[in-house]
Amino acid sequence: MQILYKASVDLSQLVIVDMQTRLIGAMQLEAMQAAIKNCSILATAAAMLAVPIVVTEQYPKGLGNTLPELLTVLADTKANLKPVEKTTFSCAAEPKFCRQLSSDKSQIILAGMEAHICVLQTALDLLALNGNNAKQVFIVEDAIISRNPSNKVNAIARLRTAGCIITNTESTLFEWLGKAEGDAFKAISKLIK
């Protein structure tokens, strides 16, 4: 696997982890609103640019389904996604999730919650994949959240040390675009205004 330090539209797959209805009440309101907004922007741009998207739900019976506002965005993008249900903290420990990973996409762009549990464990497991399955992991810092902000800070430090690329929503979008021209650039620029 070739290591790149910027996200490539041709190599990326977006994973939105556990953005669920019963988890949001435990989050700080302003941080949660920002994470929802940025996950929505990422999903919209990914769909426009034909970047595959995987959405997960941690024990939806207890924690609820994916947030309606995010499902609406995904439906509007015609992504027609059915979230992958799991009980493992790491998405990569769920066989249904692994089957949805594109073998020709070596970069995983991770967003969602909680940063120090499911996002962290997923990233670490994805980094450990070998051979043709090897993945480079990008953590979208402004699109992840934890109940306790210090847990998010700790998770980001661990993820950086483990070899993840720590990025943000706008950097990811403009790396995917590569140039300031065309219909996709105009549409995606409107998303961040």
NUVEXZA-33795 format. One line per 2 residues: number of its first residue (from 1); their letters; for each residue z, x, y of N, C-alpha, C, O. Coordinates in steps of 0.001 Angstrom, whole numbers, plus 500000, padded with zeros to 6 digits. Atoms other than C-alpha are relative to their C-alpha. Layout:
<pts>
NUM	a	Z/X/Y/Z/X/Y/Z/X/Y/Z/X/Y | ...
</pts>
This chain:
<pts>
1	mq	500000/500844/498818/500000/500000/500000/500000/500887/501243/500796/501818/501363 | 500069/499279/498733/499034/501302/503415/501059/499427/500940/501138/498211/501117
3	il	498967/500431/499065/501933/501161/505888/499394/499945/501402/498883/500944/501909 | 500426/500187/498618/500964/499754/509282/501220/499615/500816/502125/498954/500306
5	yk	498837/500321/499182/503379/499447/512157/499756/498835/500928/500562/498557/501816 | 500226/501248/499281/501785/496347/513596/499450/498982/499012/498834/499330/498005
7	as	500434/501087/500881/501039/492991/512041/498485/499856/500079/497900/499898/501161 | 501442/500182/500087/497464/492496/510885/499709/498578/499522/500265/498136/498516
9	vd	500338/501371/500373/495982/488998/510738/499409/499955/498589/499603/498976/497868 | 500632/499971/501317/494047/490027/507615/500978/500304/498869/500704/499995/497709
11	ls	499043/499585/501039/497112/491345/505777/501271/499152/499974/502098/499311/499076 | 498733/500712/499827/499815/488881/506903/500095/498693/499231/499104/498006/498983
13	ql	499620/501313/500502/501530/485950/505266/501318/499660/500684/502240/500476/500703 | 498794/500439/499294/504143/483963/507218/500924/499267/499038/500484/498389/498295
15	vi	498986/500683/500805/507362/482905/505464/501076/499478/500940/501698/500243/501677 | 498955/500635/499191/509698/480426/507179/501092/499550/499031/500880/498678/498188
17	vd	498906/500144/500953/513052/480446/505401/501025/498963/500471/501658/499131/501513 | 498852/500914/499937/515376/477432/505162/500338/499421/501373/501509/499360/501749
19	mq	499766/500657/498703/514956/475782/508563/500270/498521/499713/499372/497687/499828 | 499650/501295/500564/516820/472689/507336/500970/499189/500860/501761/499731/501632
21	tr	499288/500950/499145/518409/469606/508885/501514/500154/499986/502143/500062/501041 | 498530/499946/500046/521989/470042/507678/500560/501378/500323/501774/501544/500441
23	li	499534/498665/499604/522151/473731/508539/500069/500161/501516/500851/500964/502026 | 500091/499754/498556/521304/473368/512218/501282/499680/500755/501547/500277/501799
25	ga	498757/500359/499322/524626/471758/513140/500992/501141/500080/501858/501154/500955 | 499083/498857/500016/526416/475004/512294/499552/501122/500930/500272/502102/501120
27	mq	500563/498940/499162/524217/477040/514638/500298/499749/501474/500532/498613/501886 | 499842/500148/498557/524661/477708/518341/498736/499338/500552/497618/499754/500248
29	le	501099/500863/499559/522495/475153/520143/498838/500761/500641/497688/500580/500241 | 501066/499300/499290/520551/477448/522470/499222/500932/499070/497993/500978/499121
31	am	500651/499088/500947/519828/480024/519755/499177/499213/498985/498090/499641/498598 | 500722/500829/500966/518800/477256/517345/498714/499461/500605/497665/499479/499962
33	qa	501198/500516/499323/516398/475722/519863/498935/501088/500131/497748/500821/499945 | 500945/498884/499883/514808/479145/520431/499360/500321/498649/498153/500550/498567
35	ai	500533/499706/501340/514443/479774/516689/499002/498931/499561/497954/499255/499002 | 500917/501091/500351/512846/476342/516148/498687/500150/500766/497602/500046/500194
37	kn	501202/499844/499162/510452/476890/519041/499140/501152/499496/497925/501007/499360 | 500764/498831/500414/509451/480357/517843/499418/499849/498599/498312/500326/498342
39	cs	500564/500282/501328/509023/479272/514205/498794/499072/500123/497796/499243/499423 | 501108/500934/499777/506806/476437/515437/498776/500722/500573/497647/500471/500150
41	il	501095/499227/499405/504718/478820/517559/499338/500876/498932/498112/500928/498838 | 500534/499145/501057/504334/481231/514638/499167/499192/499008/498080/499616/498615
43	at	500713/500837/500972/503303/478413/512267/498672/499501/500573/497654/499500/499880 | 501221/500491/499358/500769/477002/514733/498957/501111/500078/497797/500907/499722
45	aa	500925/498875/499881/499221/480416/515397/499496/500446/498627/498312/500741/498463 | 500408/499598/501353/499204/481312/511689/498925/499060/499468/497931/499505/498893
47	am	500994/500962/500478/497337/478121/510871/498664/500179/500714/497608/500106/500086 | 501237/499776/499228/494808/478760/513666/499232/501221/499514/498001/501243/499514
49	la	500605/498724/500365/494189/482275/512401/499839/500178/498486/499511/501266/498013 | 500133/499985/501470/494130/481390/508665/500958/500982/499326/500619/501595/498314
51	vp	498938/499218/500628/497351/483299/507934/500749/499044/499078/501263/498030/499549 | 499293/500905/500911/498886/481727/504801/501475/499850/500381/502099/500785/500881
53	iv	498612/500320/499638/502289/480063/505297/500737/499505/498760/500205/498711/497983 | 499099/500516/501031/505158/479531/502851/501279/499573/500708/501812/500308/501540
55	vt	498748/500528/499446/508178/477384/503780/500956/499802/498820/500556/499315/497762 | 499017/500188/501069/511389/477382/501725/501128/499081/500455/501379/498907/501647
57	eq	498813/500827/499761/514377/475052/501420/501070/500393/498999/500844/500380/497789 | 498846/499655/500828/517776/476142/500115/500729/498719/499615/501254/498022/500484
59	yp	499286/501161/500532/519256/473385/497915/499889/498789/500940/500880/498380/501545 | 500225/501094/499050/517713/470510/499925/500869/498766/499765/501129/498010/500701
61	kg	499105/501132/500285/519930/467930/498169/501263/500078/500852/501773/499063/501326 | 498777/499807/499227/522906/469413/499978/499771/500385/501449/500549/500008/502325
63	lg	500225/499460/498655/521383/471093/503031/498877/499298/500758/498545/499682/501880 | 501051/500754/499325/518628/468615/503852/498643/500669/499871/498506/501752/499301
65	nt	501381/499508/500053/514903/469103/504212/499675/500812/501241/500481/500927/502164 | 500494/499251/498844/512894/471218/506607/500044/499105/501233/499771/497907/501146
67	lp	499877/500746/498750/513399/470150/510223/498735/499190/500283/497626/499713/500165 | 501166/500845/499740/511126/467222/511138/499051/500592/501044/497832/500486/500906
69	el	500861/499443/498967/509876/468997/514265/499126/501147/499461/498002/501349/499920 | 500787/498932/500614/508739/471945/512150/498981/499414/499019/497845/499883/498944
71	lt	500941/500665/500916/507187/469675/509506/498842/499373/500770/497702/499393/500307 | 501046/500587/499156/505278/467903/512301/498997/501064/500420/497788/500836/500370
73	vl	500883/498895/499614/503889/471233/513521/499138/500401/498807/497928/500586/498945 | 500745/499592/501188/502900/472176/509978/498957/498954/499612/497850/499299/499199
75	ad	500957/501074/500300/501252/468788/509423/498849/500023/500998/497692/499827/500625 | 501031/499934/498958/499392/469119/512736/499039/501166/499782/497880/501102/500192
77	tk	500852/498843/500246/498056/472502/511629/499136/499795/498758/498307/500640/498417 | 500714/500315/501235/496681/470865/508490/500308/501012/498900/499505/501213/497989
79	an	499600/499033/501017/498551/473474/506463/500342/499305/498682/500279/499922/497618 | 499706/500801/501191/499551/470685/504026/500956/500727/499058/500669/500908/497874
81	lk	499040/499214/500773/502589/472603/502850/501081/499144/499363/501589/498204/499974 | 498838/500583/500659/505169/471494/500346/501019/501133/499912/500758/502151/499271
83	pv	499015/498915/500042/508335/473544/500856/500406/500361/498575/500476/499503/497694 | 499522/499495/501282/509482/475684/497946/501506/499804/499962/502230/500380/500775
85	ek	498566/500208/500157/512899/474470/496811/500588/501161/499198/499969/501677/498268 | 499349/498892/500694/515363/477136/495709/501513/499838/500045/502052/499124/500891
87	tt	498543/499896/499935/518993/477738/494914/500418/501463/500112/501581/501753/500393 | 499716/498575/499818/518770/481537/494995/500001/500302/501495/499265/499675/502256
89	fs	499994/499628/498591/519580/483148/498312/498709/500735/500352/498111/500475/501396 | 501265/499301/499773/516603/485479/498040/498847/499106/499566/498816/498623/498434
91	ca	501202/500765/500368/513307/483606/498140/499268/500700/498862/498693/500047/497991 | 500730/499217/500992/511869/486418/496021/500588/499874/498599/499961/500300/497630
93	ae	499403/500235/501315/514243/485482/493183/499559/498654/499420/499903/498327/498284 | 500510/501308/500446/512538/482055/492924/498546/500165/499555/497690/500491/500379
95	pk	501371/499822/500497/509416/482181/490701/498955/499172/500744/497835/499643/500945 | 500974/500831/499272/507737/479296/492588/499609/500653/501325/498455/500577/501745
97	fc	500285/499284/498757/508015/481298/495800/499061/501174/499725/498057/501355/500415 | 500803/498815/500311/506607/484434/494216/498559/499625/499665/497634/500366/499994
99	rq	501360/500452/500316/503613/482470/492918/499210/499639/501255/497979/499654/501237 | 500693/500340/498754/502827/481446/496507/499694/501215/500874/498996/501098/501882
101	ls	500314/498795/499238/502722/485018/497763/498572/500420/499671/498192/500484/498502 | 501383/499571/500201/499139/486146/498246/499981/501475/499625/500522/502313/500345
103	sd	500036/498606/500449/498466/489324/496306/499202/500888/500951/499425/502097/501001 | 500797/499208/499068/495941/490411/498945/500625/500080/501396/500006/500604/502323
105	ks	499290/499942/498716/498498/490032/501777/501212/500907/499825/502209/500513/499220 | 498918/499028/500202/500700/493120/501928/501097/499918/501055/502132/500570/500918
107	qi	498991/500143/498953/502593/492098/505086/500615/498602/499947/499900/497600/499969 | 499283/501267/499946/505243/489376/505017/500696/499925/501345/501484/500801/501702
109	il	499377/500241/498701/506261/488003/508402/501110/498985/499753/500828/497835/499419 | 498848/500850/500334/509783/486547/507980/500651/499407/501233/500899/500098/502221
111	ag	499277/500734/498963/511434/483904/510172/500916/499012/499291/500730/498737/498106 | 499148/501037/500589/514189/481342/509585/501472/500319/500049/501934/501101/500880
113	me	498549/499815/500016/517857/481210/508689/500537/500036/498579/499855/499564/497669 | 499210/499224/499077/520316/482535/507970/499632/501466/499863/499355/501958/498769
115	ah	500454/498610/499948/519498/486079/509021/500742/500895/499023/500133/501745/498373 | 499177/499086/500801/522380/487703/507133/500118/499585/498537/500763/500278/497751
117	ic	499920/500436/501403/521973/485745/503898/498589/499920/499417/498110/500887/498823 | 501294/500213/500662/518608/484324/502814/498888/500870/500563/498073/501388/499800
119	vl	501037/499143/499419/516405/486225/505270/500227/501444/499548/499287/502114/499119 | 499664/498630/500394/518195/489514/504517/499678/500254/498533/498983/501216/498204
121	qt	500206/499771/501429/518173/489136/500738/498527/499903/499614/498057/500649/498756 | 501443/500113/500257/514525/488002/500732/499290/501285/500410/498490/501830/499649
123	al	500647/498784/499500/513461/490978/502836/500284/501189/499092/499373/501941/498746 | 499646/498862/500853/515355/493474/500691/499290/499924/498656/498830/500943/498142
125	dl	500698/500154/501283/513852/492048/497490/498497/500221/500150/497870/500804/499265 | 501434/499778/499776/510333/492037/498962/499693/501487/500176/498667/501974/499702
127	la	500185/498553/499833/510732/495688/499986/500050/500733/498665/499448/501796/498511 | 499822/499342/501298/511675/496514/496394/498823/499772/499046/498770/500389/497982
129	ln	501153/500243/500870/508406/495169/494931/499137/501258/499920/499021/502004/500892 | 500784/498781/500226/506157/497871/493462/498534/499701/499739/498147/498548/499550
131	gn	501398/500089/500407/502492/498520/492786/499194/499053/500849/499308/499055/502075 | 500863/500946/499292/499996/495806/493688/500788/498924/500725/500267/498284/501637
133	na	499156/501027/499376/502882/493496/494642/500765/500516/501207/501447/499738/501874 | 499221/499394/498918/504331/495910/497233/499763/499264/501324/498636/498885/501642
135	kq	500071/500724/498720/505094/494256/500594/500659/500804/501109/501668/501477/500903 | 499403/499484/498780/505758/495488/504087/500582/498777/500706/499902/497759/500838
137	vf	499307/501165/499455/508267/493189/505787/500213/500148/501504/500729/501157/501985 | 499794/500101/498563/508272/492199/509452/501015/498895/500249/500835/497775/499772
139	iv	498964/500974/499662/511373/490413/510768/499780/499577/501452/499823/500406/502361 | 500231/500508/498645/510688/488193/513784/501370/499675/500599/501920/498597/500373
141	ed	498613/500052/499529/513979/488755/515614/500325/498744/500805/501430/498215/500684 | 499714/501195/499203/513664/485817/518026/499674/498702/499257/499706/497622/499846
143	ai	500260/501181/500826/512763/483448/515162/500904/499985/498774/500629/499288/497797 | 498972/500051/501041/515789/484164/512954/501335/499701/500669/501525/499940/501861
145	is	498709/500414/499432/519331/482922/513389/501076/500058/498919/500793/499913/497730 | 498807/500122/500838/522829/483070/511904/501026/499188/500773/500976/499121/502001
147	rn	498929/500763/499336/525860/480878/512620/500759/500888/500965/501060/500493/502092 | 499248/499057/499189/527673/483899/513947/499029/501069/500502/498439/501785/499692
149	ps	500947/499016/499466/525578/486076/516303/500243/501429/499500/499293/502194/499339 | 499741/498636/500480/527337/489232/515080/499448/500206/498592/499082/501325/498233
151	nk	500610/499879/501326/526110/488499/511547/498501/500273/500112/497942/501027/499315 | 501429/499743/499767/522540/488420/512873/499797/501453/500428/498882/502121/499945
153	vn	500093/498618/499533/523085/491741/514665/500148/500961/498820/499391/501924/498694 | 499775/499164/501168/524431/493269/511465/498797/499945/499056/498369/500976/498538
155	ai	501155/500154/500892/521533/491872/509407/498805/500791/500532/498122/501470/499766 | 501133/499272/499415/518950/493306/511824/500181/501507/499831/499224/502219/499530
157	ar	499743/498569/500193/520603/496723/511653/499728/500401/498554/499102/501431/498304 | 500242/499701/501416/520554/496621/507842/498517/499949/499664/498003/500802/498941
159	lr	501429/500165/500278/516958/495394/507761/499190/501170/500554/498270/501666/499903 | 500691/498854/499386/515807/498141/510132/500223/501260/499149/499280/501999/498865
161	ta	499673/498838/500821/517596/500795/508061/499266/499956/498662/498872/500998/498138 | 500673/500154/501289/516005/499403/504880/498489/500209/500093/497827/500396/499073
163	gc	501428/499748/499842/512518/499835/506351/499181/498828/500508/497953/498900/500541 | 500733/501124/499410/511627/496461/507845/499564/500346/501419/500204/501143/502105
165	ii	500437/499891/498613/509656/496305/511074/500648/498837/500743/500437/497678/500387 | 499363/501040/499202/511727/494403/513642/499065/499711/501172/498708/500609/501934
167	tn	500981/500380/498994/509424/492470/515949/500453/498715/500682/501595/498290/500510 | 499702/501273/499340/509300/489301/518051/498758/499113/499929/497690/499560/499510
169	te	501085/500971/500119/507120/486207/518266/498752/500447/500756/497663/500483/500184 | 501174/499633/499205/504844/487362/521093/499307/501245/499460/498078/501281/499393
171	st	500622/498795/500565/504284/490822/519607/499180/499646/498768/498052/500113/498610 | 500714/500405/501219/503319/489238/516284/498709/499282/500346/497657/499594/499787
173	lf	501193/500763/499627/500903/486795/517921/498895/500899/500543/497739/500783/500136 | 501013/499166/499364/499138/489422/520018/499502/501113/499078/498377/501588/499235
175	ew	500487/499071/501021/498978/491883/517117/498995/499278/499095/497966/499848/498731 | 500954/500784/500800/497317/489128/515051/498682/499839/500743/497611/499957/500148
177	lg	501221/500228/499218/494855/488470/517879/499189/501282/500211/497972/501290/500029 | 500663/498723/499815/494054/492092/518653/499241/500168/501300/499068/501296/501760
179	ka	500748/499899/498742/492083/491264/521826/500165/498720/500811/500451/497651/500269 | 499801/501106/499058/492264/489011/524869/498685/499283/500271/498174/499292/501391
181	eg	501236/500762/499819/489173/486909/524269/499849/498979/498878/500457/499103/497815 | 500312/500987/501017/487896/483902/522392/500892/498768/500045/501888/498729/500767
183	da	499278/501270/500038/489137/480403/521618/501414/500149/499467/502346/499531/499981 | 498664/499801/500571/492050/481580/519474/500939/500602/501033/502088/500176/501145
185	fk	499174/499391/498955/493343/483779/522310/500420/498945/501030/501589/498888/501412 | 499687/501025/499009/493143/480874/524776/501026/499012/499459/501983/498670/500154
187	ai	499078/500978/500594/494900/478448/522413/501381/500598/499765/502390/499951/500044 | 498705/499364/500299/497630/480888/521379/500719/500386/501287/501947/500314/501345
189	sk	499378/499697/498710/498244/481983/524980/500721/498782/500556/501783/498915/501165 | 499365/501237/499521/499033/478341/525811/501304/499714/499284/502199/499092/499856
191	li	498790/500240/500781/501670/478261/523064/501220/500672/500603/502336/500172/500462 | 498855/499209/499521/503835/480848/524814/500270/499834/501482/501135/500513/502036
193	k	499765/500223/498563/503619/479574/528374/501154/499071/500223/501493/498771/501368
</pts>
